């Protein structure tokens, strides 16, 4: 500790060994030691005594649509990463679609990196895209540092990012498997969607019927079959259907290399509470019933679901219309994800250690950043969130950092106030005041 530049001290620090009173020593942006709470502070180090506020590792959100460049009026790196920092997120991985161009070639990746480099308040990495006809681009994208590849099994909602049919999925997955990569999948079956009743208008019940659970279940079953056949590594995005959980549990038990995420809106909002005409609640797959939500929480507890990410997918306010058939499908959640999940977790008897495991440790592991991110341990980046877990906030859209302040959480009272967020030992936001951008662009390393 003699070379420490900074010491953060709290009676409640969430470490891999549990929550305990410790002092965390930091030098050159890295955690150098986790010491007893009353360890002496060297004269050259600055002490930040956090009292009883909880010190937790900065969250790692691996599912964020920044949309920059090309649809920057929807969201951009400056605003998205400020929202992330305000919510205790210190690392995010950007999705390859909704920007123009999409991240489907190395040149397109370079374009996105040039846009992001001076605007990132938190660390940012990138997913590549798997499209019909771009198999030849997958290995070069991996070599250029993307963390894996996203594919849709049904239409994505934007023409420049078409979905894969089963034959195209097999070709892409075989290539990704050859170099040990990861395919992350929006799993809804287009045939089941087409067969579902399609009624426009403001009734949420009609929209829910148009995105049935069996569309997810069928697509996930096909994906698991392909992954087993090719011994490929796959990840199921934004699971909302609890009916798919037995399939996933059986596949994991059978050795299929599959991981699964769900999202705060599926864990905290229910179909029963969505007002008709409230386009801010539209997402695909949809928010389902309370009984379905209970089973998602059970699957988090038993490990069938691995992690929780935002799927932050904003748009301009005019696209969130009262017609569920035409409204843009996406929930903006970066700034509120920790508070939303913690509020429901504590109600269900889960602890902050669980939340950290789902939203930091396992997400860092998903993208291979667990040697540096996702834990308060020596050798890790000094990325922290300081949380007052028993204080509440009432969501005011005007206080959000997202570019478009449309939120399904408006007016809700949530537990967990983020006092400050730290990136590599530097405080990047405290009490709503931000520093200049200090984020770095991350790349996947072998």
VEXBA-66369 format. One record per residue (C-alpha): x, y, z. Coordinates in steps of 0.1 Angstrom, whole numbers. Each point is the difference from the previous one (the first is absolute). Example, Ala and Ser with C-alpha at 12.3 -4.5 7.8 and 13.67 -1.06 7.14 Angstrom:
       u       v       w
     123     -45      78
      14      34      -7
//
This chain:
       u       v       w
       0       0       0
      30      23       3
      -2       9     -36
     -37       8       1
     -13      32     -15
     -36      -4      11
     -17     -20      28
     -38      -5       0
     -13     -11      33
     -35     -13       8
     -17     -22      26
     -17     -18     -29
      21     -10     -30
     -12     -28     -23
      30     -22      -7
       3     -35     -15
       2     -12      36
     -32      18      11
     -11      33      14
      24      12      26
      16      32      15
      33       6     -19
      23      26     -14
       7      -2     -37
      34      13     -12
       3      13     -35
      31      10     -20
       2       9     -37
     -36      -8      -5
       3     -36      13
     -11     -16      33
      33      -9      18
     -14     -13      32
     -31      -8      20
       9       6      37
     -17       1      34
     -23      29       5
      23      17      25
      32      -5     -19
      23      31       3
      -1      23     -30
      34      10     -13
       8      37       1
       1       4     -37
     -34     -17      -7
     -34      18      -1
     -27     -16      22
     -36      -1     -11
     -20     -11      30
     -34     -11     -13
     -14      -8      34
     -28     -26      -3
      -7       6     -37
       6     -32     -19
      30      -2     -23
      -6     -24     -29
      18      -8     -32
     -11      22     -29
     -27     -17     -20
       7     -16     -34
     -29       4     -24
       6     -22     -31
     -32       9     -19
      -3      37      -9
     -12      16     -32
      19      33      -4
     -11       6     -36
      29      23      -7
       8       9     -28
     -30       2     -23
     -29       1      25
      17      23      25
     -33      18       5
     -12     -32      17
      31      -4      22
      37       8      -1
      32     -10      18
       1      32      20
     -35      -3      14
       0     -38       3
      32      -2      19
     -10      29      23
     -32     -19       8
      20     -31       6
      23      18      24
     -29      16      18
     -13     -35       6
      32     -16      13
       9     -17     -34
      37       3      -8
       2     -23     -31
     -24      -5     -28
       1     -20     -32
     -18      16     -30
     -23     -19     -22
       8      -1     -38
     -34      12     -13
     -20      33       0
      32      19      -9
       8       9     -36
      20     -19     -10
      -6     -31      21
      31     -17      15
       2     -27     -26
      34       6     -16
      33      11      14
      -3      34     -18
     -34       5      16
      15      -9      34
      27      26      -6
     -26      26      -8
     -18      -6      32
      32       1      20
       9      33     -14
     -33      14      10
       2     -14      36
      36       7      10
      -4      35      12
     -36      -3      14
       1     -30      23
      -4       7      37
       3     -37       7
      20     -28     -16
     -16     -12     -33
       4     -32     -20
     -18     -12     -31
     -20     -29     -13
       2     -10     -37
     -30     -10     -21
      -7     -33     -17
     -21       6     -31
      -9     -20     -31
      31       1     -22
      26      14      24
      15     -33      12
      33      11     -16
       0      31      23
      -4     -19      33
      36     -10       6
      15      34     -10
     -25      16      24
      11     -23      28
      37       8      -8
      -9      37       1
     -13      -4      36
     -37      -5       0
     -13     -20      30
     -23     -23     -20
     -27       2     -26
     -37       8       1
     -26     -16     -22
     -38       2      -3
     -21     -30      -8
     -30      23      -9
      -1      34     -15
      20      25      20
     -21      31      -7
      27      17     -22
       6      -9     -36
      37       2       1
       3     -29      26
     -20     -29     -15
      -6     -32      19
      15     -35      -5
     -20     -29     -12
       9     -35      14
      24      -8     -28
      17      34       4
       2      -4      37
      17     -33      -4
      26      15     -23
       7      29      22
       1     -21      32
      24     -25     -16
      24      27     -10
      -2      17      35
       6     -34      16
      31      -6     -20
      18      29      16
     -16      -4      35
     -23      30      -2
     -34       8      15
     -33       4     -18
     -26      20      19
     -35      -4     -13
     -34      18      -1
     -20     -32       1
     -36       3     -14
     -12     -23     -27
     -13      20     -30
     -26     -26     -10
     -15      -1      35
      -1      38      -1
     -17       1     -34
     -26     -25      12
      -9      20      31
     -29      25      -1
      12      33     -12
     -23      28      11
      11      36       0
     -12      26      25
       5      10      36
      -9     -32      19
      30     -16      17
     -18     -34       1
      -1       0     -38
      37       8      -2
       9     -27      25
     -20     -26     -21
      20      10     -30
      33     -10      16
      -9     -34      16
      22     -19      23
       2     -29     -25
      18      23     -25
      29       2      26
      -2     -36      10
       1     -13     -36
      30      22      -9
      19      -9      31
      -6     -37      -6
      15       3     -35
      29      20      12
       8     -25      27
      -1     -28     -25
      24      18     -23
      23       9      29
       1     -37      11
       7     -13     -35
      29      25      -6
      12       1      36
      -3      38      -4
      -3      26      27
     -33      19      -1
     -18      26      22
     -37       6       1
      -8      36       1
     -28      17      21
     -19     -31      10
     -36       8       9
     -18     -34      -4
       2     -21      31
     -13     -29     -21
      35      -3     -15
      17      -6      34
      -3     -38       1
      15      -2     -35
      29      22      11
       6     -19      32
       0     -33     -18
      24      13     -26
      24      12      27
      -2     -33      18
       8     -17     -34
      32      21      -4
     -13      24     -26
      21      32       2
     -29      24       6
      -4      31      22
     -31      21       4
      -9      35      10
     -31      18      10
      -7      37       5
     -12      23      28
     -33       7     -17
      -9     -37      -1
       9      -3      37
     -17      32      12
     -30       8     -23
     -30     -22      -8
     -25      -2     -28
     -28       6      25
      13      35       8
       7      12     -36
     -26      26      -9
     -16      -2     -34
      17      25     -24
      31       2      21
      27      -5     -27
      28       6      25
      -6     -36      12
       4     -16     -35
      29     -23      -4
       6     -33     -19
      -3     -25      14
     -27      16      21
      -5       6      37
     -21     -30      11
     -22      -9      29
       8       0      38
       0     -38       2
      25      -2     -28
      22      26      18
       0     -22      31
      15     -28     -19
      27      22     -15
      11      10      35
       1     -37      10
      22      -7     -30
      24      28      10
       2     -15      35
       7     -36     -13
      24      11     -27
     -20      -9     -31
       1      37      -9
      35      13       4
      -1      38       0
     -21      32      -3
       7      27     -26
     -20      30     -11
      -6      -5     -37
       0      38       0
     -17       7     -33
     -13      36      -3
     -16      20     -27
     -13      35      -5
     -32       7      19
     -21       2     -32
       7     -36      -7
     -14     -12      33
     -36       4     -12
     -32     -13      16
      -4     -26     -27
      19     -31      12
       2     -14     -36
      20      30     -13
      18      14      31
      37      -6       2
       8     -30      22
      25       8      27
       4       9      36
      25      27      11
      15     -12      33
      37       8       4
      -3      25      28
     -27     -19      19
      10     -37      -4
      18      -4      34
     -27      17      20
     -28     -18     -18
      15     -35       4
      11       7      36
     -35      13       9
     -16     -33     -11
      29     -22      12
      -3      13      36
     -38      -4      -1
       6     -37      -9
      26      -5      27
      31       1     -23
      31      19      10
      23      25     -17
      26     -28      -4
     -25     -17     -23
      -5      32     -20
      37       5      -4
       4     -36     -11
     -27       4     -26
       9      35     -13
      37       2       4
      19     -33       7
     -18     -22     -25
      -3      26     -27
      37       7       2
       6     -37      -3
     -24      -3     -30
      23      23     -21
      33     -12      14
       7      31      21
      -1     -17      34
      38       3       5
      -5      38       2
     -37       7       6
     -28     -11      22
      17      -5      34
      16      20      27
      32     -20       2
      37       6      -5
      10       4     -37
     -34      12     -11
      -8      34     -13
     -10      24      28
     -36       3     -14
     -25       6      27
     -36      11       7
      -8      15      34
     -35      -8       9
     -24      11      28
     -22     -31      -2
     -27      11      24
      -6      34     -14
     -27       5     -26
      -4      20     -32
     -32       9     -19
       7      -3     -37
      -2      34     -17
       5      -3     -38
      15      35       0
      28     -12      22
      12     -27     -23
      31       3     -21
     -13     -21     -29
      -4      22     -32
     -37      -7      -1
     -15      -1      34
     -28     -24      -7
      -2     -26      28
     -23     -28      11
      11       8      36
     -13      35       2
     -15       8      34
      12     -33      16
      17       1      33
      32     -21       0
      25     -10      27
      37       6      -6
      16      34      -5
      33       0     -18
      21      26      19
      30      -2     -24
      16     -21     -27
      37      -6      -4
      20     -11     -31
      35     -12       5
       3      18      33
     -14      33     -12
     -34      13      11
     -19       6     -33
     -34      10      15
     -12      11      34
     -33      15       9
      -8       7     -36
      33      17      -8
      21     -16     -28
      36       2      -9
      12       2     -36
      -1     -34     -18
      26     -24      13
     -13     -33     -15
      22     -22     -22
      -9     -21     -30
       3     -37       8
       8     -29     -22
      -2     -37       4
      33     -16       5
       8     -37      -6
//
